[in-house]
Amino acid sequence: MVQTRRSTAVAVSIPLTSPDSHPESSKRRRTALADESDHGACETVNRLHFLVATKEPPRRTKRTKTEDKPLTEDFPVRVSGSWKIGAHVSAAGGVGNAVRNAAMVGANAFALFVKSQRKWDSAPLSAESVDVFKRRMQEFGYSPKHVLPHGSYLVNLGNPDEEKRQKSFNCFLDDLQRCEQLGLELYNFHPGSTVGQATKEESIALIAECINNAHKMTKYITIVIENMAGSGNVIGSQFSELREIIDHVEEKTRVGVCLDTCSSRPFGYDISTKVGWEYVFSAFDTEVGLSYLKGLHLNDSKAALGSKKDRHENIGLGHLGISTFRHIVSDPRTQDIPLILETPTFEATDIWTKEISALNRLSLVDDSEVLETELSLVNEITSLVRSHAAKKTEKASRTKKASRTEKASKTEEASKTRTCKRNTTEDRDYDSDCA
């Protein structure tokens, strides 16, 4: 008889015995052999399953930096227009992130801090940070002339105290050199204050001296002086003061001015009407010169005319009104320079997205549709701002409530601890008296 391979394997694995040693029927022996054969087959299948299950999964390849590049198609399509409207975006996590943040809100221009605006010293820019910033500028199609970095709030180049002014200058110069590292062309700063210890003329001369020294220690950066609201001893609220600084600057091709719409109104420059806008712009041209205009900060104002308070409000919701911004973004003289929003966001950048979109629409809308468009845009911005303001208030309320609860819990725990210690002391004293 010819045995099959399976029957042979089973026969070899089972010892041969005589019928007398196991008085069981041949039928039962055949059943036992079949069961053991099936058990062996199951073990083989189970082992195969185990090997498949424990097979080492394929290793995930490490992503390279080139794979982590921002995909420009994932960002909003930006309006292609003559007015370069944007916002002062965050550079948290690295200056290269500012470019992405600008693209995320649909900006055609942007501002940033090239280091912490509230620290005198910061770590230098790494070669990698500089490379990422420049690469993203190209990928997203931003021009350096449409980027307006903002200076540190600590700097006061008008301070008559030589030691303090030198500290300000060192911080100021470091910012300028960082801008040149990044390939940027403009740098905006607040001119400073007399701090009540010098005349305005003296402080203006000191500011200009610092600009001259900075020009000698940098290659090409243009230093842009921002106008101020006029409070206290601050310099730069009047066009004549800006002109006086420029008059003292030796390299005049590397100095300019940024006009803040919010700061202009509190000082007394009323740009809320078309006639007012034309009058103020004409005065600027006469006293300073339009060739020095390098950018605008677009902010509505919470402060009234002549209040000398710089309080930013969202576009269309303040004393200026949305018509003011229609004048600005339809004026050929403000084309091709950075127009930067510094309006409140309530920690929600979609407000900037909405405001940038609104300003772009105002720059393109036909005169016959202006009023209807303005009303619609104000309603949209108002609704969005109120929504986010309410969320921020609610969040603050929850945080405050949680803080009070935590404080109460700690107070209760401390009270229990004191009670426990007092009881322990009393018990110890009692035991001592009994002894």
C-alpha positions as CSV (number, residue, x, y, z in Angstrom):
1,M,0.0,0.0,0.0
2,V,1.3,3.4,-0.8
3,Q,1.1,5.8,2.2
4,T,0.3,9.5,1.8
5,R,2.8,12.1,3.2
6,R,0.4,13.0,6.0
7,S,-0.2,9.4,7.1
8,T,3.5,8.7,7.0
9,A,4.3,11.6,9.3
10,V,1.6,10.6,11.7
11,A,2.8,7.0,11.7
12,V,6.4,7.9,12.5
13,S,5.3,10.2,15.4
14,I,3.2,7.5,17.1
15,P,5.1,4.5,18.7
16,L,4.0,1.1,17.5
17,T,2.4,-1.1,20.1
18,S,0.7,-4.5,20.2
19,P,-3.0,-4.8,20.4
20,D,-2.6,-6.5,23.8
21,S,-1.0,-3.5,25.5
22,H,-3.9,-1.2,24.7
23,P,-7.2,-3.1,24.7
24,E,-9.0,-0.5,22.6
25,S,-10.7,-1.1,19.3
26,S,-9.0,-0.3,16.0
27,K,-11.8,2.2,15.4
28,R,-10.9,4.2,18.5
29,R,-7.2,4.1,17.5
30,R,-8.1,5.5,14.1
31,T,-10.1,8.3,15.7
32,A,-7.2,9.1,18.0
33,L,-4.8,9.2,15.2
34,A,-7.1,11.5,13.2
35,D,-7.5,13.9,16.2
36,E,-3.8,14.1,16.8
37,S,-3.2,14.7,13.1
38,D,-5.7,17.5,13.1
39,H,-4.1,19.0,16.2
40,G,-0.7,19.0,14.6
41,A,-2.1,20.8,11.5
42,C,-3.7,23.4,13.8
43,E,-0.4,24.0,15.5
44,T,1.2,24.6,12.2
45,V,-1.5,27.1,11.1
46,N,-1.3,28.9,14.4
47,R,2.4,29.2,14.2
48,L,2.1,30.7,10.7
49,H,-0.5,33.2,12.1
50,F,1.9,34.1,14.9
51,L,4.8,34.7,12.5
52,V,2.6,37.0,10.4
53,A,1.3,38.9,13.4
54,T,4.7,39.4,14.9
55,K,6.4,40.4,11.6
56,E,8.2,43.7,12.2
57,P,6.2,46.6,10.6
58,P,7.9,48.7,8.0
59,R,9.9,51.5,9.5
60,R,8.6,55.0,9.0
61,T,11.0,57.1,7.1
62,K,12.1,60.3,8.8
63,R,10.7,63.5,7.1
64,T,13.4,65.7,5.8
65,K,13.2,69.5,6.0
66,T,12.5,69.8,2.3
67,E,9.3,67.6,2.9
68,D,8.2,70.1,5.6
69,K,8.0,73.0,3.2
70,P,4.8,75.0,3.4
71,L,2.4,74.2,0.6
72,T,1.3,77.5,-0.9
73,E,-1.9,76.0,-2.3
74,D,-3.1,75.4,1.3
75,F,-3.3,79.1,1.9
76,P,-6.0,81.7,0.8
77,V,-5.6,83.1,-2.6
78,R,-4.3,86.7,-2.2
79,V,-5.9,89.6,-4.1
80,S,-3.6,91.0,-6.8
81,G,-3.9,94.7,-6.4
82,S,-1.9,97.9,-6.3
83,W,-2.6,98.5,-2.6
84,K,-0.4,96.2,-0.5
85,I,-2.6,95.5,2.5
86,G,-1.5,93.3,5.4
87,A,-1.1,93.0,9.2
88,H,1.5,92.9,11.9
89,V,1.7,89.2,12.3
90,S,3.4,87.0,14.9
91,A,6.9,85.6,14.5
92,A,6.6,83.2,17.4
93,G,8.6,80.1,16.8
94,G,10.9,81.8,14.3
95,V,10.9,84.7,11.9
96,G,10.0,82.3,9.1
97,N,6.6,81.8,10.7
98,A,5.8,85.4,10.1
99,V,5.7,84.8,6.4
100,R,3.3,81.9,6.7
101,N,1.1,83.8,9.2
102,A,0.9,86.7,6.7
103,A,-0.1,84.3,3.9
104,M,-2.7,82.7,6.2
105,V,-4.7,86.0,6.5
106,G,-4.4,86.8,2.8
107,A,-2.0,89.6,3.3
108,N,0.0,91.2,0.5
109,A,2.3,93.0,3.0
110,F,3.2,92.4,6.6
111,A,5.0,93.7,9.7
112,L,6.8,91.7,12.3
113,F,9.2,92.0,15.3
114,V,12.6,90.6,14.3
115,K,13.2,89.8,18.0
116,S,11.4,90.3,21.3
117,Q,10.0,93.8,21.4
118,R,10.2,93.9,25.2
119,K,13.7,92.6,25.8
120,W,17.0,94.5,25.4
121,D,18.9,91.5,24.3
122,S,17.9,88.4,22.3
123,A,19.8,85.4,20.8
124,P,21.2,86.1,17.4
125,L,19.3,84.8,14.3
126,S,20.5,81.3,13.3
127,A,21.6,80.6,9.7
128,E,18.7,78.2,9.5
129,S,16.1,80.8,10.6
130,V,17.4,83.3,8.0
131,D,17.3,80.6,5.3
132,V,13.7,79.6,6.1
133,F,12.6,83.3,6.1
134,K,14.2,84.0,2.7
135,R,12.9,80.8,1.2
136,R,9.3,81.4,2.3
137,M,9.5,84.9,1.1
138,Q,10.1,83.5,-2.4
139,E,7.6,80.7,-2.1
140,F,4.8,83.0,-1.1
141,G,5.8,85.8,-3.5
142,Y,6.5,88.6,-1.0
143,S,8.7,91.5,-1.9
144,P,11.1,92.9,0.8
145,K,9.8,96.4,0.0
146,H,6.3,95.3,1.3
147,V,7.6,94.2,4.7
148,L,7.7,96.8,7.4
149,P,9.4,95.4,10.6
150,H,8.6,97.2,13.8
151,G,11.1,98.4,16.3
152,S,11.4,97.6,20.0
153,Y,9.1,99.5,22.4
154,L,12.0,100.0,24.8
155,V,14.1,102.2,22.5
156,N,14.3,105.9,23.1
157,L,16.9,107.6,20.9
158,G,15.8,111.0,22.2
159,N,16.8,110.3,25.8
160,P,19.4,112.9,27.0
161,D,20.9,110.4,29.4
162,E,24.0,109.2,27.4
163,E,24.1,105.7,29.1
164,K,20.4,105.0,28.6
165,R,20.5,106.3,25.0
166,Q,23.5,104.1,24.2
167,K,21.6,101.1,25.5
168,S,18.7,102.1,23.2
169,F,21.0,102.6,20.3
170,N,22.6,99.1,20.7
171,C,19.1,97.5,20.6
172,F,18.1,99.7,17.7
173,L,21.3,98.8,15.7
174,D,20.8,95.1,16.4
175,D,17.3,95.3,14.9
176,L,18.6,97.0,11.8
177,Q,21.4,94.4,11.3
178,R,18.8,91.6,11.7
179,C,16.7,93.1,9.0
180,E,19.7,93.2,6.6
181,Q,20.4,89.6,7.5
182,L,16.9,88.7,6.4
183,G,17.2,90.8,3.2
184,L,14.6,93.4,4.3
185,E,14.7,97.0,3.2
186,L,12.7,98.9,5.7
187,Y,12.6,99.3,9.5
188,N,9.9,101.3,11.4
189,F,10.4,102.7,14.9
190,H,9.0,105.2,17.4
191,P,11.3,108.2,17.5
192,G,11.4,108.7,21.3
193,S,10.8,111.2,24.1
194,T,12.6,114.0,25.9
195,V,11.5,112.3,29.2
196,G,11.1,115.8,30.4
197,Q,14.8,116.4,30.7
198,A,15.6,118.1,27.4
199,T,14.0,120.4,24.9
200,K,12.3,118.8,21.8
201,E,15.0,120.4,19.6
202,E,17.7,118.7,21.7
203,S,16.1,115.3,21.5
204,I,15.4,115.6,17.8
205,A,19.1,116.3,17.3
206,L,20.0,113.2,19.3
207,I,17.6,111.0,17.3
208,A,19.1,112.2,14.1
209,E,22.6,111.5,15.4
210,C,21.6,108.0,16.2
211,I,20.2,107.5,12.7
212,N,23.4,108.8,11.2
213,N,25.5,106.5,13.3
214,A,23.3,103.5,12.4
215,H,23.6,104.3,8.7
216,K,27.4,104.1,9.0
217,M,27.2,100.7,10.7
218,T,24.7,99.2,8.2
219,K,24.7,98.7,4.4
220,Y,21.4,99.7,2.9
221,I,18.4,99.6,5.3
222,T,16.0,102.5,5.2
223,I,15.0,103.8,8.7
224,V,11.3,104.7,8.9
225,I,10.1,107.2,11.5
226,E,6.5,106.6,12.7
227,N,4.3,109.6,13.7
228,M,3.0,109.7,17.2
229,A,-0.3,110.7,19.0
230,G,1.4,113.6,20.9
231,S,1.0,112.6,24.5
232,G,3.5,113.9,27.1
233,N,7.1,114.5,26.0
234,V,6.8,112.2,22.9
235,I,8.4,113.4,19.7
236,G,6.9,112.9,16.2
237,S,3.3,114.0,16.6
238,Q,3.7,117.0,14.3
239,F,4.8,116.8,10.7
240,S,7.3,119.6,11.4
241,E,9.1,117.4,14.0
242,L,9.4,114.5,11.5
243,R,10.8,117.0,9.0
244,E,13.3,118.4,11.5
245,I,14.7,114.9,12.2
246,I,15.0,114.3,8.5
247,D,16.8,117.6,8.0
248,H,19.5,116.4,10.5
249,V,20.0,113.1,8.7
250,E,23.0,113.0,6.3
251,E,21.9,110.1,4.1
252,K,18.4,111.1,3.2
253,T,17.8,108.3,0.7
254,R,17.8,105.9,3.7
255,V,15.2,107.6,5.9
256,G,11.4,107.7,5.6
257,V,8.1,108.1,7.4
258,C,5.2,105.8,8.4
259,L,1.9,107.4,9.0
260,D,-0.4,105.8,11.6
261,T,-4.1,106.7,10.9
262,C,-4.9,106.2,14.6
263,S,-2.1,108.5,15.8
264,S,-2.9,111.2,13.3
265,R,-6.5,111.8,14.6
266,P,-5.8,112.1,18.3
267,F,-3.2,114.8,17.6
268,G,-5.6,116.8,15.5
269,Y,-5.2,115.6,11.9
270,D,-8.7,114.8,10.8
271,I,-8.7,112.4,8.0
272,S,-12.3,111.0,8.5
273,T,-13.6,112.8,5.4
274,K,-12.4,113.0,1.8
275,V,-11.7,116.7,2.2
276,G,-9.9,116.1,5.5
277,W,-7.8,113.3,3.9
278,E,-6.8,115.6,1.0
279,Y,-5.9,118.4,3.4
280,V,-3.8,116.3,5.7
281,F,-2.0,114.6,2.8
282,S,-1.3,117.9,1.2
283,A,0.1,119.2,4.5
284,F,2.4,116.2,4.8
285,D,3.6,116.7,1.2
286,T,4.4,120.3,2.0
287,E,6.1,119.8,5.4
288,V,7.8,116.5,4.9
289,G,7.4,115.3,1.2
290,L,5.6,112.4,-0.3
291,S,8.8,110.9,-1.4
292,Y,9.5,110.0,2.3
293,L,6.3,108.1,2.7
294,K,7.3,104.4,3.1
295,G,4.2,102.9,4.7
296,L,1.0,103.4,6.6
297,H,-0.5,101.7,9.7
298,L,-4.2,101.3,9.2
299,N,-6.1,101.5,12.5
300,D,-9.4,103.0,13.4
301,S,-9.4,105.0,16.6
302,K,-11.2,104.6,19.9
303,A,-9.9,108.1,20.9
304,A,-11.6,111.3,19.8
305,L,-10.1,114.0,17.7
306,G,-7.4,115.9,19.6
307,S,-7.3,113.6,22.6
308,K,-3.6,112.7,22.1
309,K,-4.4,109.1,23.0
310,D,-3.3,106.2,20.8
311,R,-6.1,103.6,21.1
312,H,-6.5,101.3,18.2
313,E,-9.9,100.1,17.1
314,N,-11.1,97.6,14.4
315,I,-11.7,99.0,10.9
316,G,-15.0,100.9,10.6
317,L,-15.8,100.6,14.3
318,G,-14.1,103.7,15.7
319,H,-14.2,107.5,15.3
320,L,-12.6,107.4,11.9
321,G,-15.2,105.1,10.2
322,I,-14.8,102.9,7.3
323,S,-15.1,105.7,4.7
324,T,-11.7,106.9,5.9
325,F,-10.1,103.7,4.7
326,R,-11.9,103.9,1.4
327,H,-10.1,107.2,0.8
328,I,-6.8,105.6,1.6
329,V,-7.1,102.4,-0.5
330,S,-8.4,104.3,-3.5
331,D,-5.6,107.0,-3.5
332,P,-2.9,106.3,-6.0
333,R,-0.3,107.9,-3.7
334,T,-0.6,105.0,-1.3
335,Q,0.0,102.3,-3.9
336,D,2.9,99.9,-3.7
337,I,3.8,100.6,0.0
338,P,3.0,98.4,3.0
339,L,-0.4,99.3,4.5
340,I,-0.3,97.4,7.8
341,L,-3.2,96.6,10.2
342,E,-2.5,96.8,13.9
343,T,-6.1,96.3,15.0
344,P,-7.3,94.2,17.9
345,T,-7.7,90.5,17.0
346,F,-9.0,89.1,20.4
347,E,-6.5,86.2,19.7
348,A,-8.4,85.4,16.5
349,T,-6.5,86.2,13.3
350,D,-9.6,85.6,11.2
351,I,-10.5,89.2,12.1
352,W,-7.5,90.3,10.1
353,T,-8.6,88.1,7.3
354,K,-11.9,89.8,7.3
355,E,-10.4,93.3,7.5
356,I,-7.9,92.7,4.8
357,S,-10.6,91.3,2.5
358,A,-12.8,94.4,3.3
359,L,-10.0,96.8,2.5
360,N,-9.3,95.0,-0.8
361,R,-12.9,95.2,-1.7
362,L,-13.0,98.9,-1.0
363,S,-10.0,99.4,-3.2
364,L,-11.8,97.8,-6.2
365,V,-15.5,98.8,-5.7
366,D,-17.1,101.3,-8.0
367,D,-18.0,104.7,-6.6
368,S,-21.7,104.0,-7.1
369,E,-21.6,101.0,-4.8
370,V,-19.4,102.4,-2.1
371,L,-22.1,103.2,0.5
372,E,-23.8,99.9,0.2
373,T,-20.5,98.0,0.3
374,E,-19.2,100.0,3.3
375,L,-22.4,99.3,5.3
376,S,-22.2,95.6,4.5
377,L,-18.5,95.4,5.5
378,V,-19.0,97.2,8.8
379,N,-21.8,94.8,9.7
380,E,-19.5,91.8,8.9
381,I,-16.6,93.1,10.9
382,T,-18.8,94.1,13.8
383,S,-20.4,90.7,14.0
384,L,-17.0,88.9,13.9
385,V,-15.4,91.2,16.5
386,R,-18.4,90.9,18.9
387,S,-18.3,87.1,18.6
388,H,-14.6,86.9,19.4
389,A,-14.7,89.6,22.1
390,A,-17.5,87.6,23.8
391,K,-15.5,84.4,23.6
392,K,-12.4,86.1,25.1
393,T,-14.5,87.6,27.9
394,E,-16.0,84.2,28.6
395,K,-12.6,82.5,28.6
396,A,-11.2,85.1,31.0
397,S,-14.2,84.6,33.3
398,R,-13.6,80.8,33.3
399,T,-10.0,81.3,34.1
400,K,-10.7,83.7,36.9
401,K,-13.3,81.4,38.4
402,A,-10.9,78.4,38.2
403,S,-8.2,80.6,39.9
404,R,-10.6,81.5,42.7
405,T,-11.6,77.8,43.1
406,E,-8.0,76.7,43.3
407,K,-7.2,79.4,45.8
408,A,-10.2,78.5,48.0
409,S,-9.1,74.8,47.8
410,K,-5.6,75.7,48.9
411,T,-6.9,77.9,51.7
412,E,-9.1,75.0,52.9
413,E,-6.2,72.6,52.7
414,A,-4.0,74.9,54.7
415,S,-6.7,75.4,57.3
416,K,-7.0,71.6,57.7
417,T,-3.2,71.3,58.0
418,R,-3.2,73.9,60.8
419,T,-6.0,72.2,62.6
420,C,-4.3,68.9,62.4
421,K,-1.0,70.4,63.8
422,R,-2.9,72.1,66.6
423,N,-4.7,68.8,67.6
424,T,-1.4,67.0,67.5
425,T,0.2,69.6,69.8
426,E,-2.8,69.5,72.2
427,D,-2.6,65.7,72.3
428,R,1.1,65.8,73.0
429,D,0.6,68.3,75.8
430,Y,-2.2,66.2,77.3
431,D,0.0,63.1,77.3
432,S,2.8,65.1,79.0
433,D,0.5,66.3,81.7
434,C,-0.8,62.7,82.3
435,A,2.8,61.5,82.6
